Amino acid sequence: MTGQAPQAVLGIETSCDETAAAIVLRDQSGKGGIRSNVVRSQLEEHAQYGGVVPELAARAHVTHLDRIIAEAARQADMELSEVDAIAATAGPGLIGGVLVGLTTAKALAAALGKPLVAVNHLEAHALTARLTDGVTFPYLMLLVSGGHSQFVLVRGVGDYERWGSTIDDALGEAFDKVAKLLSLGHPGGPAVERTALNGDPKRFAFPRPLLREQRLDFSFSGLKTAVRLEAEKRQPLSDQDVADIAASFQAAACDVVGTRTRQALERFRAELPEHPPQLVVAGGVAANKQIGAALRAAAEATGARVVIPPPALCTDNGAMVAWAGAERLALGVTDGLDVVARPRWPLDLPDMKVASDAA
């Protein structure tokens, strides 16, 4: 990094079932670097329930967050007093967990006399590719996670236009529910992907919801229901039945996501002809290799660049929160200690905008 000393931001992430903290640097030119990124998964706490239990998640954050923050500082070889700001997820997410992280960030900011940046979890995902790959604005983001499936045009920090979303289940949620239905364990996404490797993706003709429509919305509820009905009529399921159902479900999901992405990139070309099309993929489902292949094929068909950050930075982590905080801090945007946690916080709300005098 060149020029003035880069700003260091501590990021805290507690929106779901990862307790995470990181310290990230950002220099005046916008280049970034990760000094530390510590994530503690709660998979063991929730495995027996087949999904995330909000109260258990919040308790685990309370138990482990202080240690995770201290470890992030140790790995960065920094004292917390040396960071320039404290950033924390303020939503959307499980409200108990969000409150744990945001309250801790407020306490640190007050005790250390540092600015606080309340980060939208979705914005953290949206901006991660600028940290990892130096992506420039504008670009199209596809967010595919356990709670979200949406296309967002990213024009700048705080400047987002949602082009499409799910009308029912998110893609990650559908993977989790199919995994539970097939008794594959938790987390569902990786379990379905592993099982599908031994299956025939053409054995079952599962539906591709909304595939013939031009709008950029998703629907996975009907696909999930078709999987359930097929499984119920074949009880007891053989191992091959399970593998074939998983493979056929995954193939249907890939077709839907690939087709929608091609349509979204064609819209990008039509509406922003002066900019080369870029697709940034975020969220835990981005780690699925078959989904990734479908997205790369869609990008190749439309002449677009596709950027998928490393898997550890696609799932929830503190580095993405720290980076989003650093991006806002660079524009002079901070928050007061009275900022509130939000269980819901869409990216395209007016309060995400960065004031022109700050920019």
Sequence and secondary structure as in RCSB ss.txt:
>XXXX:A:sequence
MTGQAPQAVLGIETSCDETAAAIVLRDQSGKGGIRSNVVRSQLEEHAQYGGVVPELAARAHVTHLDRIIAEAARQ
ADMELSEVDAIAATAGPGLIGGVLVGLTTAKALAAALGKPLVAVNHLEAHALTARLTDGVTFPYLMLLVSGGHSQ
FVLVRGVGDYERWGSTIDDALGEAFDKVAKLLSLGHPGGPAVERTALNGDPKRFAFPRPLLREQRLDFSFSGLKT
AVRLEAEKRQPLSDQDVADIAASFQAAACDVVGTRTRQALERFRAELPEHPPQLVVAGGVAANKQIGAALRAAAE
ATGARVVIPPPALCTDNGAMVAWAGAERLALGVTDGLDVVARPRWPLDLPDMKVASDAA
>XXXX:A:secstr
  SS  EEEEEEE SSSEEEEEEEEE TTS EEEEEEEEEE HHHHHTTTS  HHHHHHHHHHHHHHHHHHHHHH
HT  GGG SEEEEEEESS HHHHHHHHHHHHHHHHHHT  EEEEEHHHHHHHHHHHHH   SSEEEEEESSS EE
EEEEEETTEEEEEEEBSS  HHHHHHHHHHHTT  SSHHHHHHHHHTTS TTSS    TTTT SS  B  HHHHH
HHHHHHHTT S  HHHHHHHHHHHHHHHHHHHHHHHHHHHHHHHHH TTS  EEEEESGGGG HHHHHHHHHHHH
HTT EEE   HHHHSS HHHHHHHHHHHHHTT  B TT    S   TTSGGGS  TTT 
